[in-house]
Amino acid sequence: MTMYTLCMTDKEIFINKVNPDFLDIFEKITKAIESVDEKLDCEIKWGKLTYGLSGDYHHWICGIAQTKKSLNLIFHFGGLLEDKNKKFIVGESFFLRKLEYTSISNVDTNVIKDFIKQAIDKVDYFKENWKILSKKSKK
């Protein structure tokens, strides 16, 4: 590891690995996330640029992950968030939800900010109830 690498932030390290085709998407997403609450900070966790509230990465708010075809914004407990306009992609997990981006024109910062605000509002509820909710989801 070089001295330069030690001085780089996790965001800078992560952006160096982002497909150049997705850099504008990455910038727009991160600006939207970071504009919501100054207590949000990020580190690379689980291969994603992960945002936590005041360094709480155990109950992370969202993370940015890259695939060959898209840049994804993943919400840790997105299953608890209100998604009136059906923007989330639902996978097999009860909690995780994602927004998938292949073009800058698909990035709606208002949608991102709304989901971030909801997640911040529900983080305490999630912390207190995730075990109960997880058991209910398996029935």
N, C-alpha and C positions, 0 to 999 in steps of 0.2 A: 504494500500500500504506500503510495507516494504521499509526501507532505500535502500536496494539492488536494488529494482525495480526502485527507483528514480534515481539511478546512472547508470542504464543500458541504452544503446542507443536503439533507436527504432528498429534498425537492430537486436540487441541482443534479444529484446523482441519478435520480429517477428520470428526469427529463432527458438526460444524455442517452437513455435507452429507448426513448419513445420514437416510434417510426416517424420520420420527417413528414409523412403525409398526415399525421395526426397532431402535429405540434400546435397548429392554430386551435384545434379542438381542445387540447390540453390546457392551453393558456386561458381560453374562455371559461372552461369548467373551473379551473383553480381560482380564477378571479371571482367568479360567482360564489364559490364556497367560502373563500376568505373574506368576502364582503359582509357575510351574515353576522359573524360574531368574532370579536378579537381574541376570545379564549380558545378558538380552534387552532390547533397546531398539527403539524404532520411529521410522520416518520415512515420509513419503509418497513412495513410489517407484512408478513405472509405474501411477499412478492408484489404488494400493492403500495401505492402512496396512500397511506392511511391517515385520516383525520380523526383526532380525538379532542374531546373538550378538556382543556387544562391538563393535557398529557395522559388522560385516561384512555389507553388503547385497549384495555380489556373490554370496555363497553364502547367501542369505536362507533363513530357516527357514519362515516362513509369511506370508501376507498376507490382509487382509480387503478384499473387494471387494463392491460393491453392484450389483445389477441392479434392474430394475423390479419383479421378483417375489420376490427373495430377497437374503439377505446370505450371502456365501460365504467360507469359510475355505479358502484355497488353500495347499497345501504344495509348495514348490519341487521337492523330490525325493521326493515322496510315493510314487512308484513303487518306492522302495527300502524303504519301511516295511511292517511286517507289519500286515495288515488282516484278522485272523481273522474278525471279525463282518461283513465286507463293508460297511463304512460309507462308504468312498470312492466318489465318482463319478469314473469313468475317462473321460478325453477322448482326444484324438488324440495327445497328448504322451506320450512314454515316461516322463518324470519327474513332471510335474504331476498332482496329485490334489486333489479338493476335497470339502468338506462343505458342503451347501447347507441354509440355514435359512429357514423362512418363519414359524415360530412358536417362542416361548420354550420351549414344552413339548418341542420336538425337540432342544434343546441339552443334550447330555450332557457335562458338564464332565470327567468321568473319561475319556471317549473323547478329548476335546481334549488333556487333559494327557498321556495315554499317547502320542499321536502327536507332541506337542511333545518329550517326553522321548526318544522314538525318534529324532526328527530331530536333536536335539542330539547324541545318541550317534553318529549316522552322518554328521555334517557333515564330519569329517576324511576319512572313507572316500569321501564324495562328491567332496570337493575333489581328492583324489588320483586318482580313477578315472572322473570324469564323461566324459572324452573317449573312453575305451575303452568304457564302458557305452553311450554315445550311438551309437558306431559299431555295436556289437552289436545295438542296437535297430532299426537300419535294414536289417538283413539279412532 
